[in-house]
Amino acid sequence: MTIAFLLPTPRPVDPETDAYAQEIAVLQHKFGGEILYINPNNALPRHLPFQIPRPVFGFHQMHRLHRMEKSCRFFQIYSPTLYPYPILARLRRPVIYTLTGGAELRTRDVDFFKRLAAVTVADATSLERLRASGIENTFLVRAGINTSRFSDCPPPPGNNFHLLMASAPWTRAQFESKGVDALLAAAQKQPDLRLTFLWRGILTEEMEERIRLSGVEEQITLIDRRVDVNTVLGGVHATINLATTPDIVKAQPHSLLESLAAGRPVLVSRAIPFSAYVTDTGVGEVVETVTPGDILDAIERLRENYSARRNAAVTHGSTDFTLESMVDSFTTVYEHVTGGL
């Protein structure tokens, strides 16, 4: 089998650190296939004040798409939102739509997604929401990571509380929507809070300037290079992932899955679908809104219950989100679409 993977997202600076690219690489190894970035903005300088709109994504690569159709069994598009990309209706092979964020569906788009070969979602709430809308070709596929890369070790000593934030912004607007600004403001209010930010080579100078202006340089570590994430996790108490809406991060962010695999509890926004899992399993705390006050409240709850939250992380982290489970779930979807592999 050969799969044609389509990505409407920005091309990552380092694919080996990108969650989409990591998952697709596993599926490519198992089933074969190639990746095509259909976002025409990838070819434009990042500083331009305008963006090419989503309705035309992929049309500039029509010839390439038709060539891919000759060798692939189906297309699989990875998208953080449920958007009816017009290019998908022009393809002559079945299309699997892999939703990586939470399900926010417009009524007028329901028929579009019903016509696709399959839709996959990462969380049970999104599954229930789409099936209730009549999109019965929806499947649950949890995210998966290579848990063998991570090992549990005791948390760092001392009185400071250290958080890792590894979901860097793609745009300037995401400094607010991904909670970077709120985290810096929280650090201003709590001197014993330490923050490590893992960056991705985009907007680094902007981040450095915001750290400088916040006046909390001594509390912040900014890492803008490839690192051993397991080693970084060994030096923090927990990992935090924030978002004001469910469509700007994965429903099950890899940074949080990696944290759990290393025995580190997590802090997550209520808006991110993974918050339901955190509540159900007790592997961390939920941040109700992306404000300095709510962040500090959640940190305080985590510190008070740290032993229990850490034990839950150790219990669930190495088993609930494995690559093997993810591949098995996608295999079921592929068999449904092709009538058997």
GIQUIDA-V418482 format. One record per run of one state. SS is the DSSP state (h for helix, s for strand, l for the rest). FROM is the first residue (numbers start at 1). TO is the last residue. If there is no record, write none. Layout:
<<SS;FROM;TO> <SS;FROM;TO>>
This chain:
<<l;1;2> <s;3;7> <l;8;14> <h;15;17> <l;18;18> <h;19;31> <l;32;32> <s;33;37> <l;38;39> <h;40;43> <l;44;53> <h;54;56> <l;57;58> <h;59;69> <l;70;73> <s;74;79> <l;80;85> <h;86;90> <l;91;93> <s;94;99> <l;100;106> <h;107;114> <l;115;117> <s;118;121> <l;122;123> <h;124;132> <l;133;137> <s;138;140> <l;141;144> <s;145;145> <l;146;146> <h;147;149> <l;150;160> <s;161;165> <l;166;173> <h;174;177> <l;178;179> <h;180;189> <l;190;192> <s;193;198> <l;199;203> <h;204;214> <l;215;216> <h;217;219> <s;220;223> <l;224;228> <h;229;234> <l;235;237> <s;238;241> <l;242;253> <h;254;261> <l;262;264> <s;265;269> <l;270;273> <h;274;281> <l;282;283> <s;284;287> <l;288;291> <h;292;304> <l;305;305> <h;306;317> <l;318;321> <s;322;322> <h;323;338> <l;339;341>>
